[in-house]
Amino acid sequence: MKQTVYVDVLVAVNFFITYFLLRAVAGFLTLPVRRGRMAAASAAGGLCSLLILLPELPAPLSVAGKLLMSAGIVLLAFGYGGVRRLIRDAAAFFGVSFAFAGLMLAVWYFFAPQGLVIRNSVVYFNISPLLLILLTAACYFVLSAIGRVTGRRMPRELRCRLVVGCGGRSCACTAQIDTGNTLREPFSNDPVAVVYEGAIGKIVPPPGSRNLRLVPFDTVSGEGVLRAFRPDRLTIYCGGRAVKPPRAYIAVSKTRPGECDALLNPELLQKTSG
């Protein structure tokens, strides 16, 4: 028996499925959520669902296509933070999608519901708009409840203003919250903000200072160490509030780390979020 697939329902259903899969990934990896990006990525997921209209693809080709689509969708949703972070985000999205597809296969196998089609890793439900809205509201409620229980919330604003004081002098620069920045000073285990030397050079303690530390880092491009110091004062202006982390280190980078002058470890904001 042939199943009729309505393209508008197909795209709409997979738009919402993609959105909540992305929300699950964001919650799992503690990634910031931006509505515009999420909407664009969800729309891309909805359009990718048109693959269901093609003949059944060989398993290796289907998996390769899914991986490429996952990379493109997470790029739209969370931006580019380096190859390593892209691989991590895409793998998480692919894993969540794979688990969801497995769940749908189980539903299909045990209950054989009418109007359910799974082909080329794409799921299609022939459901009414009202039921789609109700399911969307239920999913949003569940995700919100999980976020409240786990307490894993990210600041709404990614761009911040950083003011650093040391030795009676201070510097201000633009900063970005970077979930890929998990650096810590190895002895104190305090979180580290990476700041461009050109923006903060005048307050960096001189060589031989007792306040200097070396912080090791590991990226896709290689490993190394950064000079770091504990500031006398540190204030982060983000999302209409001023946060003053009680303990932190500033690592000095010879190159500008992206569009902003500094990359912040998210824990610098979470420690005083209450």
Sequence and secondary structure as in RCSB ss.txt:
>XXXX:A:sequence
MKQTVYVDVLVAVNFFITYFLLRAVAGFLTLPVRRGRMAAASAAGGLCSLLILLPELPAPLSVAGKLLMSAGIVL
LAFGYGGVRRLIRDAAAFFGVSFAFAGLMLAVWYFFAPQGLVIRNSVVYFNISPLLLILLTAACYFVLSAIGRVT
GRRMPRELRCRLVVGCGGRSCACTAQIDTGNTLREPFSNDPVAVVYEGAIGKIVPPPGSRNLRLVPFDTVSGEGV
LRAFRPDRLTIYCGGRAVKPPRAYIAVSKTRPGECDALLNPELLQKTSG
>XXXX:A:secstr
      HHHHHHHHHHHHHHHHHHHHHHHT    HHHHHHHHHHHHHHGGGGGS    HHHHHHHHHHHHHHHHH
HHH    HHHHHHHHHHHHHHHHHHHHHHHHHHHHH  TTEEEETTEEEE   HHHHHHHHHHHHHHHHHHHHHH
T    S SEEEEEEEETTEEEEEEEEE TT   B TTT  BEEEEEHHHHGGGS  TT TTEEEEEEEETTEEEE
EEEE  SEEEEEETTEEE  SS EEEEESS  SSSSEEE THHHHTT  
